């Protein structure tokens, strides 16, 4: 469980914050990403950086339209989602195995109680 936790903790390499952009690298897929915090918005948008290292606010809409229509962004999202799903499934499996092991250890007989006086 500790190894899986450590893998998840070190997934993202946060590079720098420039204005409304937080640049990150997904270590599992070696894919650079940017968290875009639009002005006047509550949340953020993850955008994969394909063939570039940074974006400006003026370029975001054109960039997303260009690569979303070509399918490159979708392929990158699917790859990231598959790794995330695999990581989540591993956690669920480990927790399930831990619970099953715990329940079995409580139900298992502890020696022969009839022979002891």
C-alpha positions, 0 to 999 in steps of 0.5 A, a space after each residue: 500500500 505504501 508503494 502505491 501511495 508514494 507513486 500517487 504522491 509523486 505523479 505530478 511535477 509542478 513547475 511554475 505558476 505564471 499568472 493564470 497558468 500552473 505548469 505541471 508534468 505528469 511523470 507517469 505519462 511524461 506529458 506536460 500539462 497546464 492548469 488554466 485558471 480562467 478569470 472570474 471562474 471558480 475552478 480550473 481547466 487541465 489542458 495538455 501541452 502538445 508541441 509547446 511549453 507554454 500558453 497565453 490567455 489569448 492563445 488558449 481558445 484557438 489552441 484547444 479548438 485546433 487540437 481538440 478537432 484533430 483528436 490529439 487532446 482527446 487521445 492525451 486525455 484518454 491516456 491520462 484517464 487510463 493511468 488514473 483509472 488503473 491507479 484507482 483500481 489498484 487502491 480499491 483492490 488493495 483496500 479490499 484485500 486488506 479488509 478480506 484478510 482482516 475478516 478472515 483473521 478474526 474468523 479463523 480458529 486459534 488452535 484446538 480449544 477442546 484439548 486445552 484444560 
